[in-house]
Amino acid sequence: MEIEQEHPVQEQAPAIMVAFDTENGTDPNDVHTKAAAIKLPYNDKNVEFWFTMLEAKMRFAGIQSQWTKLQVVITLIPMEV
């Protein structure tokens, strides 16, 4: 005997993840204020972790354009690097 379901199970489409380093969106109007507030001492002992933390801070600030991301990175990386 087969049991009929009242509400058939619907398959959901998988979430589409956008790589932050290649995403190029539109920044919010106050992005410059938020970008200027990002502070993160450079860590040459663990560069990958440093970039992960910087990416998280930029996401939190709502930064989406490649231009603004570049400006934040070049502001925080020391000249000798």
Helices and strands as residue ranges (DSSP letters): H 31-36, H 47-61, H 66-76
